[in-house]
Amino acid sequence: MKLLMILHDAPYGSEKVYNALRLAMKLQQEHAEGEIRVFLMADAVTAAMPAQITPQGYYNVERMLKAVMGKQGEVRACGTCVEARGLEQVALIEGIEVGTMSQLAQWVVDSDKVLTF
C-alpha cells in the first residue's frame, strides 16, 4: 500500500504534525511492506529545518522525520511554501527535498490512501 500524508500545520504549537509522524512511524513498524510519503506544506515546511532543540521529554519533529526517512519514507517540502517563508537559502534536514505541486499531484495519483493533517 502507498500512503501519502500531507501536513499543513506548524511543527510545534499544535500536535497535528506530531500525530501524523507518530502514525507514519507506527505504520512503518507494523506494515513494513507499505510506502510512506510525507509532503510538507504551508507552515509545516518549518518542520524540515535542522538542528531543532526541544525541552527534555518533549517530542522533536526533526528526529521523527529522520526516523520516517530511515525506514525508506520519502519527505518533500513545498517549494512555494519554503520560498514564502524565506527559507529557500536554509539547508533542510538531510534527505528532505524541495518539491513541487506537480510532484505532489503525481504522489496523490500514485497513492492508495491520502491523509491530511
Buried (B, 14 or more C-beta within 10 A) or exposed (E): EEBBBBBBBBBBEEEBBBBBBEBBBEBBEEEEEBBBBBBBBBBBBBBBBEEBEEEEEEBBBBEBBBBBBEEEBBBBBBBBBBEEBEBEEEEBBEBBEBBEEEBBEEBEEEBEEBBEB
